[in-house]
Amino acid sequence: MRTMFDLAPLHRSSIGFDRIFDMLENAARAQAADNWPPYDTVKLSEDRYRITMAVAGFRREDLDISVQPNLLVVTGERRNGEQEGDYLYRGIASRAFSRRFELADHVKVTGATLADGLLAIELEREIPEAMRPRRITIGTPGTEPALESTGQRKLEAQAA
């Protein structure tokens, strides 16, 4: 038995969080949906991710990956043009599917590969320089404060 959460009290006391509430409501609705095809999500590093979907029997031509703002949609539809013999048992699913993934801001799809029945989609978070944390050095009176991004400091520390 599933319980739906009522987000109305949060809507009344929060401003500017509409997108987060919509994502929570969509996630609650999506859990009741079909769980096919199965997939894994892996965090490869701080800013890199991979989604691997089991799409046995699908060819590259049967799959479509599209990216919209904050949404990744993977669809598949097998074209059963050539069929040898009469099936006595059909265990490999050939039904069409559409799988949606909500993406955080600044997450980009960098590539996709299909090998051994597994579709791997590579994702990377690219935070713009203007939005990265900055460190402000404390100067003396009469001097300009120096701004330094923390990403720049990490790169300089790695180079040293």
N, C-alpha and C positions, 0 to 999 in steps of 0.2 A: 504494500500500500504506500503510495507516494503522497507527500504533502506538498502543496504549492505554497510558497512563501508570499505573503502580501507585502509588496514594496511600497504601498501607498504612504505609510508614515514617513518613509525616507524621502519620497518625492516632495512632501510638504516642507521638510526642514532642510533640504539640500538644493542648491542652485548651481547649475552648470554641470551636473553629473548625469544628464539624460542619457548620454551614450553608454555609460557604465550600466545603468539600470536596464537599458534595452538589451545589452549583451547578457546580463544575468537572466532576463526573461527568455531570451532566445536559447540560452544554454539549457534552461530548465525544460523548454519545449523540445529541444533536440534530443534529450536523453531518452524520450519515449519513441523516437524515430528508429528506423532500421539501422542495425549495426553492421551492415555489409557495404563495402568490403572492409575487412579488418585492417587496422593501421597501427603504426608505432610512431611516437614523436620522441625525438632524442635531442637533448641539449649538448651540442658538440663543444662549445666554448661559451664565454660570457655573451657573445653577440651572434653566434651561429647555431642554427637548428636544422634538423632534417626530419621530414615526414616520409615514412616508408609505408606504402600501401601494397597489399597482396592482390594483384590483378591477374591471376592465372588465366590464360586463354585469351587475353586481350592483346591486340597488336598496337603499335604506335598510332596507326590510323584510326583505331577505335577509341582512343583516349583524347580528351581535351582538357587543358589546364588554362583557366582564365583568372586574371587578377583584377579586382576592382578596389577602390579605396577601402582598406581594412578588411578585405574579404578575398579568400582564395577559394575557387570552386573547381573541383575535379569531377569531370563527368566521363562516363564510359558507356558505349553502346556497341555490342558485338554485331557484326554483319554476318549472319549465318547464310552466306551465299553458297558455299560448298559444304556438302554434308555427305559423308560416306556411310552407307548402310543404314539400318534401322537401329536406333538406340534401344538396348534392353534395360539399361540403367543410366541415368544422367546425373552424375554427382558433381561435376564441375559446373558451377553456377555461370550462366551466360546472360543473366538479366541485366538490364541497364541500371546505372546508378548515378547518383549525384551526391557528392560529399562536399560540405562547406566547412571552412575553417576561418574563424575570426582572427584577424591579424592585429597586433598592437600597432600603434603609430610608429612609423619609420621602419617597419619590417618589410623587406623587399625579397622577392623570389629571384634567386641568382642562377638557378638551373634545374633541370630535371633529367633523369635517366631511367631507362627501362631495361632491366636485365634479369633473367631467370624468373620471370613472373612477378618481379617486385618493381614498383614505380617509386623512385627516390626523388623527392623534391627538396632542394637546398634553399634555405632561408637565411637572411642576414639582417640584423638590425643596424641601421646606419643613422646614428644620431647626428643632426647637423651641428656644426661647430658652434653656432650661436646658442644652442641649447645645452651644451656640455657644461659641467661644473667648472668654475674658474676660481683660481686662487689669487687673492689680492695681497701683494706684499706691502708691508707697512713701511712707509718712507719717513723722511724727515720733513718738517715744515718747509714749504716753498718748492718741493719737488713734485713731479707728476707721479701718481700711483701707477705701478706696473701691474698689468693684468696678465695672467698666465693660465692657460687651460690645463686641467689636470691630465687630459689625454696627451698633451704635449710633454708634460713632465714624465709621464710613463714611458713615452718613446725615447726621451733623452736618457732616462735611467737604464732602459734596455740596451741602448747603443753604447753606454759606458762600460 
